[in-house]
Amino acid sequence: MHHHRMFDFRAEGVDAASIDAFRAFKRAMMLHRRLLMASFPEEPIHPAQAGCLQALAHRDGMGQSDLAEMLHVSRPSVTTMLQRMETAGLIERRADEADSRITRVYITGEGRSVAERMRAGFVDMLKTSIGWLPDSDKRELARILGSHNDHVEDVLKERGVNPWSHPHGRPFEGEAE
């Protein structure tokens, strides 16, 4: 196990095991993001855009609101992201033929090509980061993180905060990039 220097954080009422678990969780998130970025360094798009392309590759022509919900980002964030992707020629947006209030999003040929390359990088990243674990550990990790995420989501809702939008109305880091 590698040890990395971290500041000595102590808080009254917070046990050492909680602090250690949070440090490990935060380090895992940072390393996972770095591995994801390293899996496709040549691609000129942000991981959030990669997720958008993957969603459209599976279900082309989704409504913009449905896409925002599927990606767990706010509608303004998805709008900004789609504007950038449209400028790059990866997607195109058109009004729904039956209901002009709905904007549908379609992947272009270039977008599909980028999505295929990124999918291969994503598969490599998953095999590298999680695939080496025994199945029992994968199931336990999914169980623990699922329970953790459900609890935090419930707490946010109890506090009147939408878990999938920034509490100050700004996009989360990476959402609109």
BANUKE-493057 format. One line per 2 residues: number of its first residue (from 1); their letters; for each residue x, y, z of C-alpha. Coordinates in Angstrom, 1 decimal. Each point is the difference from the previous one (the first is absolute). Layout:
N
NUM	A	X Y Z; ... .
//
This chain:
177
1	MH	0.0 0.0 0.0; 1.4 3.4 -1.0 .
3	HH	-0.2 2.8 2.6; -0.3 3.6 -1.1 .
5	RM	0.6 3.1 2.1; -3.3 1.5 1.1 .
7	FD	-0.6 2.8 2.4; -0.9 -1.1 3.5 .
9	FR	-3.8 0.6 0.2; -1.7 -0.4 3.3 .
11	AE	-3.5 1.1 0.8; -1.9 -0.3 3.2 .
13	GV	-2.7 -2.6 -0.3; 1.5 -1.7 -3.1 .
15	DA	1.6 -3.3 0.7; 3.4 -1.0 -1.6 .
17	AS	-1.6 -2.8 -2.0; -2.3 2.5 -1.7 .
19	ID	2.9 2.3 -0.9; 2.0 -2.9 -1.3 .
21	AF	-2.9 -1.3 -2.1; -0.6 3.5 -1.4 .
23	RA	3.7 0.4 -0.9; 0.0 -3.4 -1.8 .
25	FK	-3.3 0.9 -1.8; 1.3 3.4 -1.1 .
27	RA	3.3 -1.5 -1.2; -1.8 -2.7 -1.9 .
29	MM	-2.2 2.7 -1.8; 3.1 2.1 -0.9 .
31	LH	2.0 -3.0 -1.3; -3.0 -1.4 -1.9 .
33	RR	-0.5 3.4 -1.7; 3.7 0.1 -0.9 .
35	LL	-0.1 -3.5 -1.4; -3.1 0.8 -2.0 .
37	MA	1.7 3.1 -1.5; 3.2 -2.1 -0.8 .
39	SF	-2.1 -2.6 -1.7; -0.7 2.3 -2.9 .
41	PE	2.5 2.9 0.1; -0.3 0.7 -3.8 .
43	EP	-3.7 0.7 0.2; -0.8 3.8 0.2 .
45	IH	-3.1 -0.4 2.1; -0.8 0.0 3.7 .
47	PA	-1.2 -3.3 1.7; -3.4 1.5 0.5 .
49	QA	-0.3 0.4 -3.8; 1.2 -3.6 -0.4 .
51	GC	-2.9 -1.1 2.2; -2.4 2.0 -2.2 .
53	LQ	1.4 -1.6 -3.2; -0.4 -3.5 1.6 .
55	AL	-3.6 0.7 0.9; -0.8 1.3 -3.5 .
57	AH	1.8 -2.9 -1.6; -2.5 -2.3 1.8 .
59	RD	-3.1 2.2 -0.3; 0.4 2.6 -2.7 .
61	GM	-2.6 2.8 -0.2; -0.6 0.3 3.7 .
63	GQ	-1.6 3.2 1.3; 2.4 2.5 1.6 .
65	SD	-1.8 -0.3 3.3; 0.1 -3.8 0.0 .
67	LA	3.7 0.2 -0.8; 0.7 2.3 3.0 .
69	EM	-1.9 -2.4 2.3; 1.9 -3.0 -1.3 .
71	LH	3.3 1.7 0.4; -0.9 1.4 3.5 .
73	VS	0.8 3.5 -1.0; -2.2 3.2 0.1 .
75	RP	-1.8 1.1 -3.2; 2.1 3.2 -0.3 .
77	SV	3.1 -2.1 0.3; -1.1 -2.4 -2.7 .
79	TT	-0.9 2.9 -2.3; 3.4 1.6 0.3 .
81	ML	1.7 -3.4 -0.5; -2.1 -0.7 -3.1 .
83	QR	0.8 3.4 -1.5; 3.7 -0.8 0.2 .
85	ME	-0.5 -3.5 -1.4; -2.1 1.4 -2.8 .
87	TA	2.7 2.5 -0.9; 2.5 -2.9 -0.1 .
89	GL	-2.3 -1.9 -2.4; -0.6 -2.9 2.4 .
91	IE	-3.8 0.5 0.4; -2.8 1.9 -1.6 .
93	RR	-3.2 1.3 1.6; -3.4 0.2 -1.7 .
95	AD	-3.5 0.9 1.2; -2.3 -3.0 0.4 .
97	EA	-2.2 -0.4 -3.0; -3.1 -0.6 2.1 .
99	DS	0.7 2.5 2.8; 2.3 3.0 -0.9 .
101	RI	0.5 0.7 3.8; 2.1 -3.2 0.2 .
103	TR	3.6 0.2 -1.3; 1.3 -3.4 -1.2 .
105	VY	3.7 -0.8 0.0; 1.6 -2.2 -2.7 .
107	IT	3.6 -1.3 -0.2; 1.9 0.7 -3.2 .
109	GE	2.3 -2.3 -1.9; 3.0 1.7 1.6 .
111	GR	-1.7 -0.2 3.4; -0.6 -3.8 -0.5 .
113	SV	3.7 -0.4 -1.0; 1.2 1.8 3.1 .
115	AE	-2.5 -2.0 2.2; 1.4 -3.3 -1.3 .
117	RM	3.6 1.0 0.7; -1.0 1.2 3.5 .
119	RA	-2.0 -3.1 0.7; 3.2 -2.1 -0.6 .
121	GF	1.8 2.3 2.5; -2.8 -0.3 2.5 .
123	VD	0.1 -3.8 -0.2; 3.8 0.1 0.6 .
125	ML	-0.5 2.3 2.9; -2.6 -2.2 1.6 .
127	KT	2.1 -3.2 -0.4; 3.0 1.9 1.5 .
129	SI	-1.8 1.6 2.9; -2.6 -2.5 1.1 .
131	GW	0.4 -3.1 -2.2; 2.9 -1.4 1.9 .
133	LP	-2.0 -0.3 3.2; -1.6 -3.3 0.9 .
135	DS	-3.7 -0.1 -0.7; -0.9 -0.1 3.7 .
137	DK	2.0 3.3 0.5; -1.7 1.6 -3.0 .
139	RE	-3.4 -0.9 1.5; 1.0 1.2 3.4 .
141	LA	1.3 3.3 -1.4; -3.2 0.5 -2.0 .
143	RI	-2.1 -0.8 3.1; 1.9 2.4 2.3 .
145	LG	0.1 2.9 -2.5; -3.6 -0.6 -1.0 .
147	SH	-1.0 0.2 3.7; 2.2 3.1 0.5 .
149	ND	-1.4 1.8 -3.1; -3.6 -0.8 0.9 .
151	HV	0.5 1.4 3.5; 1.7 3.2 -1.2 .
153	ED	-2.7 0.5 -2.7; -2.7 -0.4 2.7 .
155	VL	1.7 2.5 2.3; 0.3 2.5 -2.9 .
157	KE	-3.7 -0.4 -0.8; -1.0 0.4 3.7 .
159	RG	2.0 3.3 -0.1; -1.9 1.2 -3.0 .
161	VN	3.0 -0.4 -2.4; -0.3 -1.6 -3.4 .
163	PW	2.8 -2.7 0.1; 0.7 0.5 -3.7 .
165	SH	0.4 3.8 -0.3; 2.4 2.4 1.6 .
167	PH	-1.4 1.6 3.2; 0.9 3.5 -1.2 .
169	GR	-1.4 -0.5 -3.5; 3.4 -0.4 -1.6 .
171	PF	0.9 -3.1 -2.0; 2.2 -2.5 1.9 .
173	EG	3.6 -0.2 -1.2; 0.1 -1.7 -3.3 .
175	EA	-3.8 0.0 -0.7; 0.1 2.6 -2.6 .
177	E	3.5 -0.3 -1.3 .
//
